[in-house]
Amino acid sequence: MKLRQRILIVLVAALLCLVLTVGVYFHNRNVHDAGVRSAGHVWQYLAASRSIAEGERVGPSDIVVITSTSDQPLVGAFGPNERAKVLGRIVSYPMTSGMVFTGSYLASADSAMGLPHKIPDGMRAISVKTTDVNDLGGFLYPGVRVDVLLAVKGAEKTSSRSLVLVQNVTVLATGKQLTPDPSGKPTEASIVTVLVTPDQAQRIVLAEEGGTIYFSLRNGGDNDMTEQKPTLFSEISGVPSAPPPAPVVKHKTLASGAPFPPTGTSVVTVLGSQSYTQMFRGNLPVNPSQNAPLAPRSESQNTPGAQR
C-alpha cells in the first residue's frame, strides 16, 4: 500500500473518532440535563441585564430572571422573589450582561461605598460635630429629617442669640452608620452627616467656627419651610440688652489748657492789640468755654486783615 493511501486512512479514522466523541458528549449532556429537569433541579436566579461597572447602583431595569440547570444551587445567588435584596445595592466588582447577582458581588447596604451614590446631582454631604445633646441623645439615625440651628454667644449674655441655618435636610449617616440600627436602639455618634445644597454647606462651615450647632428633629411627614427670625437672649429673659458704650472722643488742648473738639473750623479774630480764637462746627459756634482766651497780639501779628 502506498504511503499516501496510508495517510488518508489515518486521517479518515481520526475524523471519525472526533465525530464519535463529540456526538457522545452532546448525547450525555442532553441525557444529564433531561435527568436534572425530570428530577426538578431547575433554578432561577436574578442576573444583570447589562454590563454594570464597579461602584454603580443596581436599578430596577438592571435586573432580569434567568433559568439554570444544575445538581446544586448557586451559593450566594438571589431568587426571583428577592429583588428587594438586590435593588439599590452597589456593585463591588464589574459585572457583564447575564451574570448572576451574588452577595460577594454586591456591597452591603451600610457600606461606605454607598454614601456617594446617596448624594443627588447638585447636592453635597457635610459632617457636623455633635455631643450627646446635639444629636438628641442618639435618636438621630440615617433617613430622618432635621433643622440645623446655630447658637452664638455675645459679648454680653443678653446679646447672645440663636437662629435657624437650614431647614428640612436629610441625615445621611450617624458616625459610620449609613443605615439605622435594625433593633431601633439609639446610637450615639460624634459626627452627623447631612445632605445639603452647596450654599447651605458654606453656611454650616462658617457657623461651626462662630458658635454651636444643634439639630431639631422633624416629623417624617412635615416638609414645611417657615421663615424664622433670630432670637435674642434678651427677648426670652426679659433683661434688655445693654446699650452700646458711648464713643470716646479725645479733645485737643490749647496752650491755655482749655480743650476743644479736634474737628471744625478755627477762626482768629483780631481786635486792636488783642486776638481770640473761635471754633465752628457745621456753621455753629462751639461752646465758648472751649475757646482760647484773649491773648496779647505781638508786633509780628500787626498785619493787614482782621480775620483769617
Rosetta blueprint (number, residue, H / E / L):
1 M L
2 K L
3 L H
4 R H
5 Q H
6 R H
7 I H
8 L H
9 I H
10 V H
11 L H
12 V H
13 A H
14 A H
15 L H
16 L H
17 C H
18 L H
19 V H
20 L H
21 T H
22 V H
23 G H
24 V H
25 Y H
26 F H
27 H H
28 N H
29 R H
30 N H
31 V H
32 H H
33 D H
34 A H
35 G H
36 V H
37 R H
38 S H
39 A L
40 G L
41 H L
42 V E
43 W E
44 Q E
45 Y E
46 L E
47 A E
48 A E
49 S L
50 R L
51 S L
52 I E
53 A L
54 E L
55 G L
56 E L
57 R E
58 V L
59 G L
60 P H
61 S H
62 D H
63 I E
64 V E
65 V E
66 I E
67 T E
68 S E
69 T E
70 S L
71 D L
72 Q L
73 P L
74 L L
75 V L
76 G L
77 A E
78 F L
79 G L
80 P L
81 N L
82 E L
83 R H
84 A H
85 K H
86 V H
87 L L
88 G L
89 R L
90 I E
91 V E
92 S L
93 Y L
94 P L
95 M E
96 T L
97 S L
98 G L
99 M L
100 V E
101 F L
102 T E
103 G H
104 S H
105 Y H
106 L E
107 A L
108 S L
109 A L
110 D L
111 S L
112 A H
113 M H
114 G H
115 L L
116 P H
117 H H
118 K H
119 I L
120 P L
121 D L
122 G L
123 M L
124 R E
125 A E
126 I E
127 S E
128 V E
129 K E
130 T L
131 T L
132 D L
133 V L
134 N L
135 D L
136 L H
137 G H
138 G H
139 F L
140 L L
141 Y L
142 P L
143 G L
144 V L
145 R E
146 V E
147 D E
148 V E
149 L E
150 L E
151 A E
152 V E
153 K L
154 G L
155 A L
156 E L
157 K H
158 T H
159 S H
160 S L
161 R E
162 S E
163 L E
164 V E
165 L E
166 V E
167 Q E
168 N E
169 V E
170 T E
171 V E
172 L E
173 A E
174 T E
175 G L
176 K L
177 Q E
178 L L
179 T L
180 P L
181 D L
182 P L
183 S L
184 G L
185 K L
186 P L
187 T L
188 E L
189 A L
190 S L
191 I E
192 V E
193 T E
194 V E
195 L E
196 V E
197 T L
198 P H
199 D H
200 Q H
201 A H
202 Q H
203 R H
204 I H
205 V H
206 L H
207 A H
208 E H
209 E H
210 G H
211 G L
212 T E
213 I E
214 Y E
215 F E
216 S E
217 L E
218 R L
219 N L
220 G L
221 G L
222 D L
223 N L
224 D L
225 M L
226 T L
227 E L
228 Q L
229 K L
230 P L
231 T E
232 L E
233 F H
234 S H
235 E H
236 I H
237 S H
238 G L
239 V L
240 P L
241 S L
242 A L
243 P L
244 P L
245 P L
246 A L
247 P L
248 V L
249 V L
250 K L
251 H L
252 K E
253 T E
254 L L
255 A L
256 S L
257 G L
258 A L
259 P E
260 F E
261 P L
262 P L
263 T L
264 G L
265 T E
266 S E
267 V E
268 V E
269 T E
270 V E
271 L E
272 G L
273 S L
274 Q E
275 S E
276 Y E
277 T E
278 Q E
279 M E
280 F E
281 R E
282 G L
283 N L
284 L E
285 P E
286 V L
287 N L
288 P H
289 S H
290 Q H
291 N L
292 A E
293 P E
294 L E
295 A E
296 P E
297 R L
298 S L
299 E H
300 S H
301 Q H
302 N L
303 T L
304 P L
305 G L
306 A L
307 Q E
308 R L
